[in-house]
Amino acid sequence: MAQGLHAIVGTEGVRSPSEVYALGEAVPATVVAPSSEAEIGALVEHAIGTRMPFLIAGGATHIGALAPPEGTWWVLSMERLRGVVDYSPADLVITLRAGTTLAEAQQVLAEHHQYLPWNPPLPHSATIGGIVSCNRAGSWRYRYGT
């Protein structure tokens, strides 16, 4: 199973299935971290073709809320997909890769006296993709919206 996934991301994209990704007693068979959107597409196509269940994880700050898939499964980690794709401070528009942490995003925005009105737990680990997908913007959303 893992050989096909590992071939797509190469050795630099292979991670050990550590306790960070454990769901109760269940631990994934492997963890892969693609470095591009093309690799994500190839990984998902491979998983669909081989009928291998998987979970997507960013900083794994909210992964414990999930139930493990049945049988053998793997984790698609966004940790290597970090950084700013585009930023237009005058337009108040920023495009970030999914694995960028909130702390990294806030640092870029602070250079122009801007910020995201989010305060989820663990901002140095929580990723933009994870915050959006889990709707974990924090309590500031009641004042500023999500």
Legacy VTK file of the C-alpha trace (Angstrom):
# vtk DataFile Version 3.0
C-alpha trace
ASCII
DATASET POLYDATA
POINTS 146 float
0.000 0.000 0.000
2.546 2.586 1.101
4.908 1.992 -1.833
2.539 3.646 -4.313
2.003 6.638 -2.049
5.705 6.975 -1.268
6.576 6.853 -4.975
4.393 9.919 -5.568
5.938 12.132 -2.858
9.457 10.701 -2.782
11.420 9.969 0.374
11.301 13.606 1.529
7.506 13.416 1.679
7.294 10.266 3.821
6.578 10.719 7.528
6.421 8.143 10.291
2.917 7.357 11.556
3.481 8.886 14.995
1.153 9.267 17.959
0.257 12.732 16.660
-1.972 11.115 14.053
-3.382 8.366 16.274
-7.142 8.194 16.632
-7.634 6.399 19.906
-5.785 3.102 19.478
-5.767 3.352 15.680
-2.554 4.546 14.014
-2.286 5.191 10.269
-0.232 2.833 8.126
1.750 5.766 6.723
1.792 9.542 6.557
2.660 11.368 3.344
3.316 15.074 2.917
3.079 16.293 -0.682
4.925 19.435 -1.762
2.546 20.496 -4.531
-1.078 20.488 -5.549
-0.191 18.102 -8.373
1.110 15.570 -5.841
-2.116 15.930 -3.836
-4.111 15.131 -6.961
-1.960 12.100 -7.712
-2.269 10.850 -4.113
-6.043 11.198 -4.117
-6.327 9.491 -7.524
-4.132 6.641 -6.260
-6.234 6.283 -3.101
-9.463 6.203 -5.087
-8.035 3.715 -7.582
-6.867 1.365 -4.832
-9.840 2.109 -2.522
-7.532 3.143 0.355
-9.220 5.332 2.978
-7.289 8.365 4.208
-7.584 11.430 6.399
-6.309 14.923 5.641
-4.370 16.650 8.414
-2.737 20.020 8.865
-1.175 20.618 12.254
-3.242 17.739 13.726
-4.567 20.081 16.427
-8.165 18.852 16.020
-7.595 15.357 14.616
-8.814 13.689 17.819
-12.378 14.690 16.921
-12.343 12.248 13.997
-13.183 8.566 13.937
-10.649 6.301 12.232
-11.651 4.778 8.911
-12.263 1.042 8.854
-9.321 -1.160 7.988
-5.928 0.162 6.953
-5.757 3.903 6.368
-3.201 6.662 5.824
-2.814 10.394 6.461
-2.374 13.097 3.846
-0.392 15.789 5.686
-0.365 19.403 4.513
2.812 20.262 6.456
4.916 20.878 3.339
2.326 23.119 1.688
3.196 26.385 3.415
3.553 30.001 2.496
1.911 32.922 0.779
0.687 32.395 -2.782
-0.507 35.978 -3.287
-0.956 39.015 -1.053
-2.491 42.371 -1.898
-2.488 44.438 1.322
-4.363 47.344 -0.281
-7.188 45.015 -1.326
-7.147 43.108 2.008
-6.715 39.836 0.090
-4.259 37.076 0.933
-3.988 33.588 -0.526
-2.164 31.059 1.654
-1.263 27.424 1.159
-3.213 25.022 3.377
-0.289 24.015 5.608
0.604 27.580 6.605
0.178 28.055 10.343
-1.938 30.868 11.691
1.122 32.320 13.432
2.993 32.445 10.100
0.041 34.152 8.413
-0.317 36.694 11.225
3.383 37.533 10.966
3.073 38.312 7.239
-0.082 40.353 7.786
1.409 42.280 10.717
3.991 43.838 8.394
1.062 45.819 6.915
-0.797 46.327 10.222
-3.357 43.673 9.307
-4.444 40.406 10.924
-6.908 37.564 10.633
-9.528 37.864 13.384
-9.079 34.243 14.403
-7.946 32.921 17.757
-8.151 29.125 17.702
-6.128 27.089 20.184
-2.476 26.418 19.303
-1.916 29.130 16.639
1.696 27.994 16.097
0.432 24.531 15.103
-3.047 25.217 13.711
-2.978 25.533 9.929
-5.072 27.730 7.681
-6.523 24.680 5.910
-7.392 23.019 9.202
-8.952 26.141 10.694
-11.159 26.630 7.646
-12.108 22.963 7.204
-12.942 22.460 10.891
-14.517 25.906 11.350
-12.220 26.560 14.332
-11.817 30.334 14.043
-12.128 30.764 17.815
-14.237 33.017 19.987
-13.347 36.221 18.142
-15.769 35.129 15.421
-18.633 36.333 17.595
-17.262 39.856 17.303
-15.679 39.830 13.836
-17.470 36.985 12.048
-15.921 33.923 10.429
LINES 1 147
146 0 1 2 3 4 5 6 7 8 9 10 11 12 13 14 15 16 17 18 19 20 21 22 23 24 25 26 27 28 29 30 31 32 33 34 35 36 37 38 39 40 41 42 43 44 45 46 47 48 49 50 51 52 53 54 55 56 57 58 59 60 61 62 63 64 65 66 67 68 69 70 71 72 73 74 75 76 77 78 79 80 81 82 83 84 85 86 87 88 89 90 91 92 93 94 95 96 97 98 99 100 101 102 103 104 105 106 107 108 109 110 111 112 113 114 115 116 117 118 119 120 121 122 123 124 125 126 127 128 129 130 131 132 133 134 135 136 137 138 139 140 141 142 143 144 145
